[in-house]
Amino acid sequence: MLSNLAARDVETLIHPYTNLATFRETGGLVLERGHGVWVYDSDGRPYLEGMAGLWCTALGYSNEELVDAAKEQMSRLPFTHLFSGRSHDPAIELAETLKELMPVPTSKIFFTSSGSEANDTQVKLTWYLNNALGRPKKKKIISHVKGYHGVTVATASMTGLPANHADWDLPLPGFLHTGCPHHYRYGETGETEEAFSTRLAHELEALIQREGPDTVAAFVAEPVLGAGGAIVPPVGYYAKIQAVLDRHDVRFIADEVICGLGRLGTWFGSEAMGMRPDSVSFAKAVTSGYMPLGGISIDEPLYRHMVSQSAKLGTFGHGTTYSGHPVACAVALKTIAIYRRDGIIEGVARKAPHFQARLSALADHPIVGEARGLGLIGGLEIVADKASKRQYDPRAGIAARCVAFAQAEGLIVRFLAGDRVAVCPPLVIAPDEIDTLFDRLIRALDRTQAWIASEGLEALPAARG
């Protein structure tokens, strides 16, 4: 029997990334308040928010400084826009601040309201740039299988996940996908991580050669793949990829929507993963999730062409109403100020070894094949047979069941395709709360193992060679 709120929810809202048929029977989790790393449902029950909301509430819940920053800006200038040369001081100051923090040379910042909008803008500007350069055929975009870049028509095409393509008539032509840098799942027998990275770099080069280097415009990648499974590419992988891109004049775009602003123990994930992108997309933790805000870095060569095209065409014909919203910018400025003042990024680097040790230990659990992460993000994969890495039938929903058991234990984590479970807590999580998180996750795995046995579930048949 659904509660009154849950029943009203079913009848009024469409929930993203939800089985809408099942949801009509089960209802959802209605949250009413939060504090620190904890959130509370409509019955007052606490949950450790092990996903930082949706990879974003870096400073946890109910941070009064962020609330006050929003209140102050709301009372002073609740809205204006950046169209036609208008501006406001929070946007100017935030752009200056982000330019200083960017891991790549940056001329300007362009603001959006989300990571999807940021990556969509990257696609449009890549096309715009190549038109300005007189290269009208150089338009194709390459991204990873299992990469996630958003839900607009363009960014869902970049995303390499079946659920984002099936029955959406996607991907659009000109969006290509190269191998997923997940050694555990896609490495060949006996293949080292370095050899695996070399093979993937060769496969990317072969793809570019097959399509024609004069048609391939950009490669887009997350430092750590988020919604595709919380997958950490091998050390040195991006250096090999970078060499391929340089040879064929392919623009490198880093999707830092999840990893940017501290998640990996550095200001941006590109620094942790040895990436040298031309441009960076950011969102989520820039406001600790308190306000919708995203954006991209604009390098000087791109900016010069934007200026010349604007003179030629009469305007720069791109932007949205809420790009650089003053309240969102004010909250972002306060968020970054707190990161700096309280040493949040340095704190992530200090806490990461403990977090990763607890995560890695989960690989010893009977139903866990891999448990790996970086900084304060990690993923584990549930398998039916550890030696062969054989999986359960995806229709059994093993990872979803594990996440439901975790919720019953008072922990919020997220299931992803391939029976993956992701963990991504607020950056302010304390060491004892890290232990609470993993203690509860272990109990959820134990309950999942018992449920599998009770249902008599078996591994999928081995694939025929």
C-alpha positions in Angstrom: 0.0 0.0 0.0 1.6 3.3 -1.1 1.6 6.2 1.2 -0.5 9.3 0.3 2.6 11.2 -1.0 3.9 8.2 -2.9 0.5 7.6 -4.5 0.2 11.2 -5.6 3.7 11.0 -7.0 2.8 8.0 -9.2 -0.2 9.9 -10.6 1.6 13.2 -11.3 5.2 12.8 -12.2 7.3 11.2 -14.9 10.6 9.9 -13.3 13.8 9.8 -15.4 15.6 6.5 -15.8 12.8 4.6 -14.1 10.8 1.5 -15.2 7.5 3.4 -15.4 5.5 0.1 -15.4 7.1 -1.3 -12.3 7.0 2.1 -10.6 3.2 2.2 -10.7 3.2 -0.8 -8.3 6.1 0.0 -6.1 6.1 3.8 -5.9 9.3 5.7 -5.0 11.3 7.0 -2.1 10.0 10.5 -1.1 12.7 12.5 0.6 11.8 15.5 2.8 15.1 16.9 4.2 18.8 16.4 4.4 21.8 17.3 6.5 25.4 16.5 5.9 25.6 13.2 4.1 22.2 12.1 5.4 18.7 12.4 3.8 15.4 11.7 5.5 12.3 10.3 3.9 8.7 11.3 4.6 8.6 9.0 7.6 11.7 10.5 9.1 13.9 7.5 8.3 17.6 8.4 7.6 19.7 7.2 4.7 23.3 7.7 4.0 23.4 9.4 0.6 26.0 7.3 -1.1 25.5 8.8 -4.5 25.8 12.5 -3.5 22.3 12.9 -4.9 23.2 12.3 -8.6 27.0 12.6 -8.4 26.7 16.3 -7.4 26.0 17.3 -3.7 29.7 17.5 -2.9 29.3 19.6 0.2 26.4 17.6 1.5 22.9 18.8 2.4 21.7 21.9 4.1 24.9 23.9 3.9 23.8 27.2 5.3 26.4 29.2 3.5 25.1 28.1 0.2 21.5 28.7 1.3 22.5 32.2 2.4 24.3 32.9 -0.9 21.2 32.0 -2.8 19.0 34.1 -0.5 21.3 37.2 -0.8 21.4 37.0 -4.6 17.7 36.4 -4.8 17.0 39.6 -2.8 19.5 41.6 -4.8 19.1 40.5 -8.4 17.1 37.3 -8.8 17.3 37.2 -12.5 18.9 38.7 -15.5 20.4 37.2 -18.6 23.6 37.4 -20.7 21.9 38.0 -24.1 22.8 41.0 -26.2 25.8 42.0 -24.0 24.0 42.2 -20.7 25.9 40.9 -17.7 26.1 40.7 -13.9 28.8 40.5 -11.3 28.3 36.9 -10.2 28.8 35.6 -13.7 31.8 37.7 -14.3 33.5 36.7 -11.0 32.6 33.1 -11.5 34.1 33.0 -15.0 37.3 34.6 -13.7 37.5 32.0 -10.9 36.9 29.1 -13.3 39.5 30.3 -15.7 42.0 30.2 -12.9 41.1 26.6 -12.0 40.8 25.1 -15.4 43.4 22.4 -16.2 43.8 23.7 -19.8 44.5 27.2 -21.2 41.2 29.0 -21.2 40.2 32.2 -22.8 36.5 32.4 -21.9 33.7 30.5 -20.1 30.3 29.8 -21.6 27.6 29.0 -19.1 24.7 26.5 -19.4 22.2 25.1 -17.0 23.3 21.4 -17.1 25.9 19.0 -18.2 23.7 17.9 -21.1 23.5 21.5 -22.3 27.3 21.9 -21.8 28.1 18.8 -24.0 25.5 19.8 -26.5 27.2 23.2 -26.8 30.6 21.4 -27.3 29.1 19.6 -30.3 27.7 22.8 -31.8 30.9 24.7 -31.3 32.9 21.9 -32.8 30.8 22.1 -35.9 30.9 25.9 -35.9 34.7 25.9 -35.6 35.1 23.6 -38.6 32.8 25.6 -40.7 34.8 28.7 -39.8 38.0 26.8 -40.8 36.5 25.8 -44.2 36.3 22.2 -43.2 32.6 21.4 -43.8 33.1 17.6 -43.8 35.0 17.5 -40.5 32.0 17.0 -38.3 31.9 13.4 -36.8 32.1 13.0 -33.0 33.6 9.9 -31.4 32.9 8.8 -27.8 33.2 5.7 -25.7 30.9 2.7 -25.6 29.4 3.0 -22.1 30.3 6.7 -22.0 27.5 9.0 -20.8 27.3 12.6 -22.0 23.6 13.7 -21.6 20.1 13.3 -22.9 19.7 16.0 -25.6 19.4 14.6 -29.2 23.1 15.3 -29.7 24.4 14.2 -26.3 22.3 11.1 -26.2 23.8 10.2 -29.5 27.3 10.7 -28.0 26.2 8.5 -25.0 27.2 4.9 -25.6 24.4 3.1 -23.7 21.7 1.1 -25.4 18.9 2.5 -23.2 19.6 6.0 -24.5 19.3 4.8 -28.1 16.5 2.2 -28.2 13.3 3.5 -29.7 14.6 7.1 -29.6 15.9 6.9 -33.2 19.4 7.5 -32.0 22.3 7.9 -32.4 22.1 10.4 -35.2 24.4 9.9 -38.2 27.9 11.2 -37.5 28.1 10.0 -33.9 30.5 7.1 -33.5 31.6 4.9 -30.6 35.0 3.4 -29.8 35.9 0.7 -27.3 35.1 1.0 -23.6 38.3 1.3 -21.5 37.2 -1.2 -19.0 40.0 -3.8 -18.7 38.1 -6.1 -16.3 35.2 -6.6 -18.7 36.9 -6.2 -22.1 40.5 -7.1 -21.7 41.6 -10.3 -23.5 42.9 -13.3 -21.5 46.4 -12.5 -20.3 46.3 -9.0 -21.7 48.0 -6.4 -19.4 46.3 -3.0 -18.8 49.0 -1.3 -20.9 48.5 -3.8 -23.8 44.8 -3.3 -23.5 45.2 0.5 -23.7 47.5 0.1 -26.7 44.9 -2.1 -28.5 42.1 0.5 -27.8 44.3 3.3 -29.1 44.9 1.3 -32.3 41.2 0.6 -32.6 40.4 4.3 -32.3 43.0 5.1 -35.0 41.6 2.4 -37.2 38.1 4.0 -36.8 39.4 7.4 -37.7 41.2 6.1 -40.7 38.1 4.1 -41.8 35.9 7.1 -41.5 38.4 9.5 -43.0 40.5 11.9 -40.7 39.1 14.8 -42.7 35.6 13.9 -41.4 36.3 13.3 -37.7 36.1 16.5 -35.6 36.2 15.5 -31.9 36.7 12.8 -29.3 34.7 13.2 -26.1 35.5 11.3 -22.9 34.9 11.3 -19.2 38.1 11.0 -17.0 36.2 8.2 -15.1 33.1 6.9 -16.9 30.2 7.6 -14.6 26.7 6.4 -15.5 28.2 3.7 -17.8 29.4 1.9 -14.7 31.8 4.0 -12.6 34.6 2.7 -14.7 38.3 3.7 -14.2 40.4 3.6 -17.4 43.8 2.1 -17.1 46.8 4.2 -16.1 48.3 5.7 -19.2 45.3 5.1 -21.4 44.6 8.7 -22.2 48.2 9.4 -23.1 47.9 6.8 -25.9 44.6 8.2 -27.0 46.0 11.7 -27.0 48.7 10.7 -29.5 46.1 9.3 -31.9 44.1 12.5 -31.7 47.1 14.7 -32.2 48.1 12.8 -35.4 44.7 13.4 -37.0 43.9 16.9 -35.7 40.9 15.7 -33.7 39.6 18.0 -31.0 39.7 16.5 -27.4 36.8 17.3 -25.2 36.8 16.3 -21.5 33.4 15.7 -20.0 34.1 16.7 -16.4 30.5 16.9 -15.4 31.0 14.2 -12.7 34.8 14.3 -12.1 35.2 18.0 -12.1 35.5 20.1 -8.9 37.2 17.6 -6.7 35.8 14.1 -7.1 39.1 12.5 -7.9 41.1 14.4 -5.4 42.1 17.1 -7.9 40.3 20.2 -9.1 39.5 18.4 -12.4 39.7 14.8 -13.3 41.8 15.5 -16.3 44.7 16.2 -14.0 44.3 12.9 -12.2 44.0 10.9 -15.5 46.8 12.7 -17.5 44.4 14.1 -20.0 45.3 17.2 -22.2 41.9 18.3 -23.6 41.2 21.3 -25.7 38.0 22.0 -23.8 36.3 21.0 -20.6 32.6 20.6 -19.8 31.5 21.0 -16.1 28.3 21.0 -14.0 27.1 19.2 -10.9 29.6 19.9 -8.2 30.2 23.5 -9.3 27.2 24.4 -7.2 27.3 21.3 -5.0 24.0 20.5 -6.9 22.2 23.3 -5.0 21.4 25.2 -8.3 21.4 24.1 -11.9 24.6 25.3 -13.6 27.0 24.0 -16.1 29.4 25.3 -18.7 32.4 24.8 -20.9 35.9 26.3 -21.3 36.6 28.1 -24.5 40.2 28.1 -25.7 41.7 31.1 -27.4 41.9 29.7 -31.0 38.2 28.7 -30.7 37.3 32.1 -29.3 39.0 34.0 -32.2 36.9 32.0 -34.7 33.8 32.7 -32.7 34.5 36.4 -32.9 35.2 36.3 -36.6 32.1 34.3 -37.3 30.0 36.7 -35.2 31.3 39.6 -37.3 30.5 37.7 -40.5 27.0 36.5 -39.4 25.9 39.4 -37.3 25.6 37.6 -34.0 26.7 34.5 -32.0 23.5 32.5 -32.4 23.5 30.3 -29.4 22.5 30.5 -25.7 19.6 29.8 -23.3 17.5 31.9 -21.0 19.2 30.6 -17.9 22.8 30.6 -19.1 24.7 32.2 -16.3 21.7 32.6 -14.0 22.8 35.1 -11.3 21.6 32.9 -8.3 23.3 29.8 -9.7 26.5 31.8 -10.2 26.4 33.2 -6.7 26.0 29.7 -5.2 28.8 28.4 -7.4 31.1 31.2 -6.2 30.4 30.3 -2.6 30.8 26.6 -3.3 34.3 27.1 -4.8 35.2 29.5 -1.9 34.3 26.7 0.6 36.3 24.2 -1.4 39.3 26.5 -1.2 38.9 27.7 2.4 38.2 24.2 3.9 40.6 22.3 1.7 37.9 20.1 0.4 39.9 18.8 -2.6 42.9 18.1 -0.4 40.5 16.3 2.0 39.3 14.0 -0.8 43.0 13.1 -1.5 43.5 12.3 2.2 40.3 10.2 2.5 40.6 8.4 -0.8 43.0 5.7 0.3 40.5 4.6 3.1 37.6 4.8 0.7 39.3 2.8 -2.0 40.6 0.2 0.5 37.1 -0.4 1.7 35.9 -0.6 -1.9 38.6 -2.9 -3.1 37.9 -5.3 -0.2 34.4 -5.9 -1.7 36.1 -7.9 -4.5 36.5 -10.7 -2.0 32.7 -11.0 -1.7 31.4 -14.2 -3.3 29.2 -12.3 -5.8 31.5 -9.4 -6.7 33.8 -9.7 -9.7 35.4 -6.3 -9.7 35.5 -3.4 -7.2 37.5 -0.4 -8.3 37.5 3.3 -8.2 39.5 6.5 -7.8 39.2 9.4 -5.4 35.7 9.2 -3.9 34.0 7.3 -6.7 33.9 3.6 -7.3 31.9 0.8 -8.9 31.5 -2.9 -8.4 30.3 -5.5 -10.7 28.1 -8.5 -9.6 28.9 -11.7 -11.3 27.7 -15.3 -11.2 31.1 -16.8 -11.6 34.3 -14.9 -10.4 36.7 -17.1 -12.4 35.0 -16.8 -15.8 33.4 -13.4 -15.1 30.1 -14.8 -16.4 27.1 -12.8 -15.5 23.5 -13.4 -14.5 20.7 -12.8 -17.0 20.2 -9.0 -17.1 16.4 -9.6 -16.8 16.9 -10.8 -13.3 17.9 -7.3 -12.2 20.5 -8.4 -9.7 22.1 -5.0 -9.3 18.7 -3.4 -8.9 17.9 -5.9 -6.2 21.2 -5.1 -4.4 20.4 -1.4 -4.5 16.9 -2.1 -3.0 18.5 -4.1 -0.2 21.0 -1.2 0.4 18.1 1.2 0.7 16.5 -1.2 3.2 19.8 -1.0 5.1 19.6 2.8 5.1 22.0 3.4 2.2 21.4 5.0 -1.2 23.6 3.8 -4.0 22.8 3.4 -7.7 22.6 0.4 -10.1 23.8 0.7 -13.6 23.8 -1.5 -16.7 25.9 -4.6 -16.6 25.0 -5.4 -13.0 27.2 -2.6 -11.8 26.6 -0.7 -8.5 28.1 2.8 -8.2 29.2 4.6 -5.1 29.8 8.4 -5.1 29.3 10.0 -1.7 29.5 13.8 -0.9 33.1 15.0 -0.7 32.6 16.0 2.9 31.9 12.4 4.1 33.9 11.6 7.3 36.0 8.5 7.7 33.5 6.9 10.1 30.7 7.6 7.6 32.8 5.9 4.9 32.9 2.8 7.2 29.1 3.1 7.7 28.6 3.2 4.0 30.6 0.1 3.2 29.3 -1.8 6.2 25.8 -1.3 5.0 26.8 -2.1 1.4 28.3 -5.4 2.6 25.0 -6.3 4.3 23.2 -5.5 1.0 25.5 -7.8 -0.9 25.0 -10.5 1.7 21.2 -10.2 1.3 21.6 -10.2 -2.5 23.6 -13.4 -2.3 20.9 -15.0 -0.2 18.2 -13.9 -2.6 20.0 -15.3 -5.6 20.3 -18.6 -3.8 16.6 -18.6 -2.8 15.6 -17.9 -6.4 17.9 -20.5 -7.9 19.5 -18.1 -10.3 22.3 -19.3 -12.4 24.9 -17.8 -14.7 24.3 -17.1 -18.3 25.7 -19.8 -20.6 29.3 -19.3 -21.6 29.6 -17.4 -24.9 30.6 -19.7 -27.8 33.9 -18.8 -29.4 
